[in-house]
Amino acid sequence: MDLVLDTNIFRENFKMDSIHFQNLFDYLVKTNSKIIVPEIVLLEVESLFERELLKRLEGYKKASRSLRNWLFTSEYSENDVPLVEEAVASFMDFFKTKLKLDPEAIFATKDEYLKEVLRRAVKHIKPCSDRGEEFRDTILWLSVLDIAKVHADAPIGFISNNTNEFSSDNKMILHPMLQKDVTDANITVYYYNSLQEFIKQHAQNIQTITKEMILSKIHLKYYANNLIDYLNDWYDDQLIDYVEYKDYQPSECHASKFTSELLLGEFFIYERTDGALYIELELSGELELRANIEIEYEDEEIDYEYDYDNDLFSPLPKLVRRTRVRETSKVFYPKVIATVGVTFDQEVMEWNEVVDIDIE
């Protein structure tokens, strides 16, 4: 099954080196499939990469100026930054090479799409919104339909996390309006809302891989320590958001430990072409989260006012209330649900990466 990926899938990982992209490329080899890129996606990927590059370059320049202002030497100079045009061109070369894009794998936007885009916008037909917006999504969808017509002898997989415009209420299948397009054209298009969901839908049921077997191969304490490090290194903003949701103002948060052994939930298995198994696990546990929070409180004190009508200017005592702020430490116990990817090969189960973390 050949695949069409929306721009948002590439935006999540421009280098295409995440574990889900690795599994995707493995699937392409295993099934002798390929990725077809609509022209609008190609143009958007290039534009998004350039914008992200410019944003990071600006951040780099600000950090360099700040560092230079702190140094007591004139020997420091900023490293040469890449020329934007050259960097974007280099990325696009990498992008096309990585996806093995020959001219046939880039699907050109057709002029006649404009009339259909306008019709859907006026009549509020998906992917157009109720306000007649989402022209870009409509062009992409028309491209997907035409790609499927060209490859009518086999289904096409469409991966996009834009569930509002492309999927039904359950976020898992095409919106009924879009499914009608597919049915009327007598083609087959399967929708997936993420790379993770695509790999999950192509997982294998291997009866020898059970929860008991997985628990015998992994060290839960090691996984718990890895998750604590990951939370503190990469999820500090989410930890702060959790405390703020509890109506506190934290200045700092730190994941200390899990209060009990992690629990293994659902998992799925994807068998790679080299015989290794990719297993995606759901691990959950109660986290001890320590936060420094600011608390407002009222205090009373004696203040003095002067009676300027009195020749002696004698001070008059007055009791006043003032709002003050003090910092204190507080402990929270949120539930953490982590999705972790591992590789099972030669009887060894090896940690790959954290796929996602929910803090409840």
N, C-alpha and C positions, 0 to 999 in steps of 0.2 A: 504494500500500500504506500503510494507516494504521499508526501506530506506538504502542507502549506502552513507556515508559521507566521503569526501576526508580529508586528513590530515590537509589541510589549514583551514578547518572549525573549527576543534578542536583547532588549534593553535591560532585562534583569541580569544578564551576564554577557557583555560584549565579547569577552574572550572565548565564550562557549567552552569553558573548561570545568564547569560544575559537574557533580556526579550525575545529574539528570541529563545534561548534554552528552556526557560520556556514554550513558546508556542509550540515548537516542541514536548516536552515531553507530553504536553496536547493533541496534535494531536495523539500521539502514543496510549494514553489511550482511547481517543474518538473512534479511528478506530480499536483498538485491533491490532495495527501494532508493528513492532520492528525494531531496527537498526541492520544491519548485517555489521560486520567489517572485511574487507579483511585483511589477515595476514600482508601484506605490510604496511597497514595503522597503524596497531597495533604497528609494529616495529618502524615506523617513529614517531609516537606520543611519544613513550618512549624515542627515541633518541633526539627529539626536546625538550622535557621537560627537559631532563638532560642538554642539552646545555644552555637552558635558565636559569636553576638553577645555573649552574657554572658561567654564566655571572653575575647574580645578586649577588652571593656570593662574587665574586671578587670586585664588586662595593661596597658591604657592608664592606669588609675588608679594602678597600682604605679609605672609609668614617670613619671607626673606628680608623684607624691609624692617619688620619688627626685630628679627635676629640681629641685623646689622646695627640697629640703634642701641642694642645692648652690649655689643662687643667694643673692647678698647684697643682695637687694632685696625689698621687700614688695609691689611692684607686680604680681608674677606671680600669675596665678590660672588655675585649670584651665578649659579651654574647656568650654562646656556639652556634656554628653554626651546623646545621644538617649534619649528614654524608650523602654524596651524594647518595650512594647505598641504604641506608635506606629510604631516601626521595623519590627517584625514585620508589622504590618498593611500598611505601605507596601510591604514586600517581597512580600507575598502579592498585592497589587494588581498589582505589576509582573509577578509570575510568571504570573498569569492572563491579563494583557494580552499578554505576550510570546508565550504559547502559544495565544492566541486561544481561550481556554476559555469556551465557552458551556455552559449547564447540561447539554446532551447530551454534551459532551466530558468530563464528570466522571462516572465510573462508580461508582455507589453499592455499598457492601459489603452483601451479602445476609445476612439472619439465618440462612438455612439453611446457610451456609458452616460454621458451628460444628460441626455434626454430622459433616461431611466432614473437617474439620480433625482432629477427635478420632479418626475412623476411620484416617486416614493416620498420625497420631502413634502409635497403638497398633500398627499393622501395619508401621510404618517405611517407608511409601510416600513417595517423593520428592514435593515438596521436603523433607518431614520427614527429619531425620537418623536415624542408627541409634539415637540416644538418645531419639528421639521429640520432638525440639526443632524449631525453625524454624516456629512457628505463623504468624508474620508472612509468611514466604515462601509458605506454603501458601495464605493468604488472597489474596495477590497473584496466585499462579498460577491459582486458581479464578476470579479476576476476569478474567485474560487469556483463559481458556477461554470464559467467558461473552461477553466482548467479541468474540471470534472467531466465536461462534455468531450474535451479532446481525449481524455483518458477514460472513456466510458466503459471500457472492458474491465475496469478494476475500480474499487472505491478510492476515494481521496480522504485523507485525514486532515482536519483543520484544527489548529491549536491556537487558542486566544484566551487570555484572561479577562477580556472585555465581556463579562457575563451580562452586563446590563443590556447590551445591544444585540448579542448573538444567541443567548441561551434562554431557556424557559425558566420558570420560577425556581426550579430545583437546581439551577446552575450546572446541570450535567448534560443536557441534550439541547439540540437546536430549538430556538423559538419556533412555535407553530407556524408563523408566517414564513420563516426561512425554510422550514421543513416542507411547506407547500411548494416553494420554489424548486426544491430538490425533487419532490415527487412529480411535479408537472414536467420537469425536464427529463424524467426517467433516468436519473443518475443516482449515485450513492455518495453521500458526504457524512463522515462521522466527525462529531464535534468533541473536543477535549478542552477543559478550561485551564490546563497547565501541563507542563512537561511531566510533572509528577503523576498526574492523573493518567496521562498517556501510557507511561511505563507501568503504572498499576493495572490498567486495563489489559496489558499484555503480559501480565505476570503468570507464572506457572504454579500449579497446585502440586507440590512435591510432598507426598505423604510422610516421608521420613523426617521432614523439617517440622518439628512441633515446638510449642512453647517450652516444653520440658527440655528438649534437645538444645534450643537456643540458650536457655538459662544455664545449661551445663557448659556452654562454650564461652560465655561472656562473664566478665568480672564486674558486677554491678557497682562496686565501690569505685573502681577505676572510671566507669562511665559517669558516675555521680560527680567525681572530682573534675572530669573533663567538662561536664555541663556547668559546674560552678565557675570554672575559669572562663568558659564561653559567655556566660551571662554577664560576668564582670567586665570582660573585654569588649563585647559587641552589643550587649543588650542593656547598657546602663540607662539609656533614654527610656526604654520600656519599663525598667524598674522604677524610675522616677515617675513615669506616667501612672503606674499602679498606685504609688503612695499618694500622688495628687488626686487620684480618683477617690481615695479614702478621705478627702478633704483636709489634707495636710500639705505644708509647703516644705519639701525636703531640699536641703542644700547638698546632700550626698547620700547615695545608697550603696549598699554592699551585700551581695549574696554570700551568706556565711557557710551554710551547709544544708543538706537535706535532713529532715528530722527523723526519717526512717528509710528503710531500703526501698529503692525504686521498684515500681510495679511495671511489668511487661504487659502491654495491651495488644492491639491488633498489629499484624505485620503482613507484608507481601513479598514475593520472591520473583526476581527476574533472572533468568539463566542467560549468561553471556555466551558469545561464540567460542570463547576460550575454555568453556566448561565451568568457570567460576560462577558463583551465585551472588547476586546483589540482593540484600535483604534490607527492607526499610522497616524499622521498628518504632513503635510508639511506647515511650517510657514516661511515667508520671510519678510525682511525689510531692510532698509538702516541703516548701522551702522556708528556711529561716532567713528573713530579709531584714537587715539592720539599716536604719535610716537616721540621719541627723535632720531634725525638723525644727522649724522656727515656730514658736508659740507666742502669741500676743497675750499680754495680761495688763491689768490696770493696777497702778500703785498710787498711794497717797503720800504726800509730803507737804511740809510747811514751806510756803513761799512768802515773800515779803513785798509789800507795796509801800510806797512812800506817799505821805500826805503832804503835798506841796503847798497846801494852804497853811500848814503849820510852820512857823518860823524855824522850828528845830528839825524839820524834815524827819521826824521819828518814823521808823518803819512799822508798818502794820502787818502782823502775821495773818496768813490766809492759808487754809487747807485746800490743796488742789489735787485733782486726779490726773494722772498721766498714763498714756498707753505706752507700754514698753515691749520689747521683743527679746526673748531669750532662746537659746538653742539647747535642745535636749535630744536624747537618743530614744528611739522607739523601735520595737521589734514587731514585724508583721509576718504572717504565715500564709502566703498565697500558694495555690496549687499550680504546679508547673507541668505542662504536657509538652514533651519534646519528641520530635521526629528525627531519628538518627539513621543514617545509612551505613551499613557494614558490608564487608565482602567476606564470603565464606569460600575458602579454597584450601585444598589439601588438609582438611580437618581443622583449619585455623580460621577463627572468626576475627576479622580485623576492622577496627573503627575507621570509617572514611571521613564523614563530616556530619555536622548538624544541619538538617534540612530546614527545620522550622521549630519555633518555640512559642507556646501560648502561655501567658501568665494570667491566671484567673483569681 
